[in-house]
């Protein structure tokens, strides 16, 4: 039975719109950046990205424009597109917001997770530990993101989940460079967190998550402080066309 609006006209339920080619290209480029295959400051050549993704240059150009507006890419006139280099202030602000959201998620998860929720968390934790032991950094980072997302899901607060998901991908971008450095310590913290959630200890779960996210923030800041300073890209000088000599 069709729904009706106030005027009595039939109103069909909204049908999910399939992703456009541009949206798919945006998603692919974001993933290349997050995974570190495209590094901060790297020059993004439209033709090379188009060949890599198997598309024409037009959707790549459109994607770079949108990614520039979202802070993933920097466009320099006369030079082209470059992967954005996050400032220390940007990283600090994002990771601080992440700590607030996930600390509350952990507290609520300890109240609502239940046996099945705890079981799912332990499966992910076991997978993450195996990834670290086999030096699978990409696998450890991906599983870390899944585990944090599940904690937020188990909070039972949909608004909190939506807010956390908005920062999750960028957090993964910041976490990837320090995943090996954090190593097994990160997963020992995850194990302690799950234990607290299983006991229903809300205060302890919140404390562990707060300290856990702070450790990641501190590791990222330390890694950035030890990086060599990269020079800004130099402007490209355009050659003027030669004027034919007078005869």
C-alpha positions as CSV (number, residue, x, y, z in Angstrom):
1,X,0.0,0.0,0.0
2,X,1.5,3.4,-1.0
3,X,1.9,6.1,1.6
4,X,0.1,9.4,1.0
5,X,1.1,13.0,1.7
6,X,-1.2,15.6,3.1
7,X,-2.6,16.5,-0.3
8,X,-3.7,12.9,-0.8
9,X,-1.1,12.2,-3.5
10,X,0.6,8.8,-3.5
11,X,4.1,9.0,-2.1
12,X,6.4,6.1,-2.8
13,X,9.2,5.2,-0.3
14,X,12.6,6.5,-1.3
15,X,14.7,4.0,-3.2
16,X,18.4,4.0,-2.3
17,X,20.4,5.6,-5.2
18,X,23.3,3.6,-6.5
19,X,26.7,5.2,-6.2
20,X,27.8,7.3,-9.1
21,X,31.2,6.8,-10.8
22,X,32.5,9.9,-9.2
23,X,31.4,8.7,-5.7
24,X,33.2,5.4,-6.4
25,X,36.3,7.2,-7.5
26,X,36.2,9.4,-4.4
27,X,35.9,6.3,-2.2
28,X,38.8,4.6,-4.0
29,X,41.1,7.6,-3.7
30,X,40.2,8.0,0.0
31,X,41.1,4.4,0.6
32,X,44.5,4.8,-1.2
33,X,45.2,7.8,1.1
34,X,44.1,6.1,4.3
35,X,46.0,2.9,3.5
36,X,49.2,4.9,2.9
37,X,49.5,3.9,-0.8
38,X,49.2,7.6,-1.5
39,X,51.3,9.4,1.0
40,X,50.9,12.9,2.5
41,X,52.3,15.5,0.2
42,X,52.4,13.1,-2.8
43,X,51.6,14.7,-6.2
44,X,48.4,13.3,-7.7
45,X,48.5,13.0,-11.4
46,X,45.1,12.7,-13.0
47,X,46.2,10.4,-15.9
48,X,48.0,8.1,-13.5
49,X,45.1,7.8,-11.1
50,X,42.7,7.3,-14.1
51,X,44.8,4.4,-15.4
52,X,45.2,2.9,-11.9
53,X,41.4,3.0,-11.3
54,X,40.4,2.1,-14.8
55,X,38.4,5.2,-15.5
56,X,38.7,8.3,-17.6
57,X,40.3,11.5,-16.3
58,X,37.0,13.4,-15.9
59,X,35.7,11.5,-12.8
60,X,39.2,11.7,-11.3
61,X,39.2,15.5,-11.8
62,X,35.8,15.8,-10.2
63,X,36.8,13.5,-7.3
64,X,39.9,15.6,-6.6
65,X,37.8,18.7,-6.6
66,X,35.5,17.3,-4.0
67,X,38.3,15.7,-1.9
68,X,39.9,19.1,-1.8
69,X,36.8,20.6,-0.2
70,X,36.7,17.8,2.3
71,X,40.4,18.2,3.4
72,X,41.9,15.1,1.8
73,X,43.6,16.8,-1.1
74,X,45.3,20.2,-1.6
75,X,45.0,21.9,-5.0
76,X,47.8,24.3,-5.9
77,X,47.3,26.6,-8.9
78,X,49.9,25.9,-11.6
79,X,51.2,22.8,-9.7
80,X,48.3,20.3,-9.5
81,X,46.8,18.2,-6.7
82,X,48.6,16.8,-3.7
83,X,47.6,14.6,-0.8
84,X,46.9,16.8,2.1
85,X,49.5,16.9,4.9
86,X,47.5,17.0,8.2
87,X,48.7,19.7,10.5
88,X,49.5,18.8,14.1
89,X,46.5,20.9,15.2
90,X,44.1,19.1,12.8
91,X,45.3,15.7,14.1
92,X,45.1,16.8,17.8
93,X,41.6,18.1,17.4
94,X,40.2,15.1,15.5
95,X,41.8,12.6,17.9
96,X,40.5,14.6,20.9
97,X,36.9,14.4,19.5
98,X,37.4,10.7,18.8
99,X,38.4,10.2,22.5
100,X,35.3,11.9,23.7
101,X,33.0,9.8,21.4
102,X,34.6,6.5,22.0
103,X,35.0,6.9,25.7
104,X,31.2,7.4,26.0
105,X,30.7,4.5,23.5
106,X,32.7,2.1,25.8
107,X,30.8,3.2,28.9
108,X,27.4,2.5,27.2
109,X,28.7,-0.8,25.6
110,X,29.5,-2.1,29.1
111,X,25.8,-1.5,29.9
112,X,24.3,-2.9,26.7
113,X,26.7,-5.3,24.9
114,X,25.4,-8.6,26.3
115,X,27.0,-12.0,25.7
116,X,26.7,-12.0,22.0
117,X,28.3,-8.5,21.8
118,X,31.2,-9.6,23.9
119,X,31.7,-12.7,21.8
120,X,31.9,-10.6,18.6
121,X,34.4,-8.3,20.2
122,X,36.6,-11.2,21.3
123,X,36.5,-12.6,17.7
124,X,37.8,-9.3,16.4
125,X,40.4,-9.0,19.1
126,X,41.7,-12.5,18.3
127,X,42.0,-11.6,14.7
128,X,43.8,-8.4,15.5
129,X,46.3,-10.1,17.7
130,X,47.0,-12.7,14.9
131,X,47.5,-9.8,12.4
132,X,50.1,-8.2,14.7
133,X,51.9,-11.5,15.3
134,X,52.2,-12.0,11.5
135,X,53.2,-8.3,11.0
136,X,50.1,-7.7,8.9
137,X,49.8,-3.9,9.5
138,X,47.0,-3.4,7.1
139,X,45.0,-6.3,8.6
140,X,45.7,-5.0,12.1
141,X,44.5,-1.4,11.2
142,X,41.4,-2.7,9.5
143,X,40.5,-5.0,12.4
144,X,41.2,-2.2,14.9
145,X,38.7,0.0,13.0
146,X,36.1,-2.8,13.0
147,X,36.5,-3.3,16.7
148,X,36.1,0.3,17.6
149,X,33.1,0.6,15.3
150,X,31.5,-2.5,17.0
151,X,32.1,-0.9,20.5
152,X,30.2,2.2,19.2
153,X,27.4,0.0,17.7
154,X,27.1,-1.9,21.0
155,X,26.6,1.4,22.8
156,X,23.0,1.3,21.5
157,X,23.2,5.1,20.8
158,X,22.5,5.7,17.1
159,X,23.4,9.4,17.2
160,X,26.7,8.5,18.8
161,X,27.3,5.9,16.2
162,X,26.7,8.3,13.3
163,X,29.0,10.9,14.8
164,X,31.8,8.3,15.4
165,X,31.5,7.0,11.8
166,X,32.1,10.5,10.5
167,X,35.5,10.6,12.0
168,X,36.4,6.9,11.7
169,X,38.1,7.0,8.3
170,X,40.3,10.0,9.0
171,X,41.2,8.4,12.4
172,X,42.3,5.3,10.5
173,X,44.5,7.5,8.3
174,X,46.2,8.8,11.5
175,X,46.4,5.3,13.0
176,X,48.0,3.6,10.1
177,X,51.5,5.2,10.5
178,X,51.7,4.2,14.2
179,X,50.1,0.8,14.1
180,X,53.4,-1.1,14.1
181,X,54.7,1.2,16.8
182,X,51.7,0.5,19.0
183,X,51.9,-3.2,18.2
184,X,50.7,-5.7,20.8
185,X,50.2,-3.0,23.5
186,X,47.1,-1.8,21.6
187,X,45.6,-5.2,21.6
188,X,46.3,-5.8,25.3
189,X,44.4,-2.6,25.9
190,X,41.6,-3.9,23.7
191,X,41.5,-7.2,25.7
192,X,41.3,-5.2,29.0
193,X,38.5,-3.1,27.5
194,X,36.5,-6.2,26.5
195,X,37.0,-7.7,29.9
196,X,35.5,-4.5,31.5
197,X,32.6,-4.5,29.0
198,X,31.9,-8.2,29.8
199,X,31.8,-7.4,33.6
200,X,29.5,-4.5,32.9
201,X,32.0,-2.1,34.6
202,X,31.0,1.1,32.9
203,X,33.5,3.4,34.6
204,X,36.5,1.0,34.0
205,X,35.5,0.5,30.3
206,X,35.4,4.3,29.8
207,X,38.7,4.8,31.6
208,X,40.4,2.1,29.5
209,X,39.1,3.6,26.2
210,X,40.1,7.1,27.2
211,X,43.6,6.0,28.0
212,X,43.7,3.8,24.9
213,X,42.8,6.6,22.5
214,X,45.3,8.9,24.3
215,X,48.1,6.4,23.7
216,X,47.3,6.4,20.0
217,X,47.1,10.3,19.9
218,X,50.5,10.5,21.7
219,X,52.1,8.0,19.4
220,X,50.9,9.9,16.3
221,X,52.2,13.2,17.7
222,X,55.6,11.7,18.5
223,X,55.9,10.2,15.0
224,X,55.1,13.6,13.4
225,X,57.5,15.4,15.6
226,X,60.3,13.1,14.5
227,X,59.5,13.5,10.8
228,X,61.9,15.5,8.6
229,X,60.3,18.7,7.4
230,X,59.3,18.4,3.7
231,X,59.8,21.4,1.5
232,X,56.6,22.9,0.0
233,X,56.2,22.1,-3.7
234,X,57.8,24.6,-6.0
235,X,55.8,26.5,-8.5
236,X,56.0,25.2,-12.0
237,X,57.4,27.8,-14.4
238,X,55.6,27.9,-17.6
239,X,57.7,28.6,-20.7
240,X,56.5,31.4,-22.9
241,X,56.1,30.5,-26.5
242,X,59.0,31.7,-28.6
243,X,58.2,34.7,-30.8
244,X,59.5,34.2,-34.4
245,X,62.3,36.6,-35.3
246,X,61.4,39.4,-37.6
247,X,62.5,38.7,-41.2
